Amino acid sequence: KIDVVSDHHFEALVARNDIDLVIVATPWSWHAEMALAAMKHGKDVAIEVPGVTTIEDCWKIVRTSEETRKHCIMLENCCYGYNETLILRMIHAGELGEILYGEGAYLHDLRSELFSDAGEGLWRRTEHTLRDGNIYPTHGLGPVANYMGIQRGDSFGHIVSMSSPQRGLDLYRNEHLKQGDPRWNERYVTGDMNTSLIKTAKGLTITVKHAVSIPQVYDRINLIAGTKGLFQDYPPRIYLDGANKNDAWGSIDAWSKYQHPLWKREGEIAAKIGGHGGMDYIMLYRLLQCYREGLAPDSDVYDAAAWSSVAPLSVESVAHGSAPVEFPDFTGGKWRERKISAIATQA
């Protein structure tokens, strides 16, 4: 029984012996501390995006996972979308040829949510007062990293990042907040558009964009290109050498044979339950499937650390005039021999 509520009440929760798996879905600043506590108490843990927010915490979750032999994964739901899983299987079937470059983004007008008096408005806006960079990269980056086999045959090499000026949150505050509101004392530093470029160890390139404080249509771009063609989302379309005519995009519906088995089996239920088009359901279904059957998760602590590291490394690059910044190798060189994620080949 819990009698007193405090910020650290989670410590009593993760210490219980009737819990096997902990899901951390709190403000970002608590992710690392809660994940570490769960693993140290013998629990596997799944962290909401963007995982952890500092390089120090990336190393902490890696080392703690290795020491405790407990899983620590990031719940990147966009890796489980219908389009993302279909394209992933097409890539591994060779339909796009040798992969060369990709692009992902989080372009989402969150101004009203950031200034809300409830929910994420109570904490998420604060992140825009702390650092300037690509602070929420994994919705766009995760699927591209899967397409490219990052941490499984290739790895992030270095990043160059640049931000536009910050204007959007100031303008929104001017138009919607009354004088005297304490939020007038806040100083926002996150540029309205951040563009980050990643070069992998094998020479592939990735563009990652972040913009949440200006008017725009939601878009994650979700582009992957190879020697035989490319796919781009929003709307979903594909162009393959010899298969398209008159420089016209084609529909991915023609490639439904690559529909992922998870969507074949669970897609109808996922659509009814919802959650970002059903991807949330598919992600959690797969998480529990792996857990109950004793399977390795589709992503692991090394993926969580690598994908999370983009945010703090982009901040460092921006702060140093868009200078290149090297990625740590959280696998200690084992990315060269690690097997491809089961989500790409699952039957």
SULNOR-V279004 format. One record per pair of residues at least 24 apart in sequence whose ideal C-beta (glycine too) atoms are under 7 Angstrom apart, sorted by the first residue. I is the first residue (numbers start at 0). GAP is how many residues later the second one is. Records with the same first field share a line. If there is no record, write none. Layout:
I=GAP  GAP
This chain:
9=24  27
10=26
13=24  27  29
14=26
18=24
19=24
20=25  270
23=24
26=96
27=25  99
28=24
31=25  28  29
34=26  37
35=24  25  28
38=25  26  29  31  33
39=24  28
41=26  28
42=27
43=26  27
44=27
45=27  29  241
46=25  27  28  257
47=27
48=25  26  27  89  90
49=86  87  88  258  261
50=87  253  256  257
51=256
52=258  259
53=258
54=254  257  273
57=247  250  251  272
60=240  243  244
61=239  240  243  268
64=236
70=226  229  230
71=229  232
72=224  226  227  228  231
73=64  225  229  230  233  234
74=208
75=62  66  223
76=199  202  203  206
77=61  64  65  142  201
78=63  64  67
79=199  202  203  206
80=196  198
81=181
82=139  150  153  169
83=59  138
84=175  177  178
85=166  169  172  173  174
86=60  137  144
87=58  59  256
88=169  171  255
89=165  168
90=56  133
91=252  253
92=165
94=133  145
95=128  130  132  133  134
96=129  130  131
97=128  129
98=48  49  105  125  127
99=104  125  126  127
100=103  104  105  124
101=42  45  46  104  121  122  123
102=103  104  118  120
103=36  37  39  40  104  116  117  118
104=35  103  104  114  115  116
105=30  31  33  34  104  106  114
106=102  104  109  111  112
107=104  110
108=106  107
109=102
110=57  58  61  102
113=55
114=57  61
127=41  60  61  62
128=57  58  59  60
130=58  59  184
131=31  57  58  59  183  186
132=28  30  61  178  181  182  185
133=27  60  62  74  76  176  177  180
134=55  75  176
135=74
136=71  73  173  174
137=169
138=81
139=68  80  81  82
140=67  166  169
141=165
142=79
143=62  80
144=162
145=195  198
146=77
147=52  56
148=191
149=50  156
150=151  152  155  180  184  187
151=183  186  187  188  189
153=46  47  48  50
154=45  46  174  180
155=42  44  150  171
156=42  43  44  170
157=41  166  167  168  169
158=37  38  39  151  154  155  158  166  168
159=37  157  162  164
160=33  35  153  156  157  161
161=33  156  160
162=28  31  155
163=27  28  29
164=26  27
165=24  25  26
166=25
167=24  45  46
168=44
193=120
195=114  118
207=102
260=85  86
261=24
294=47
295=46
297=43  44  45
298=42
301=28  29
304=25
305=24
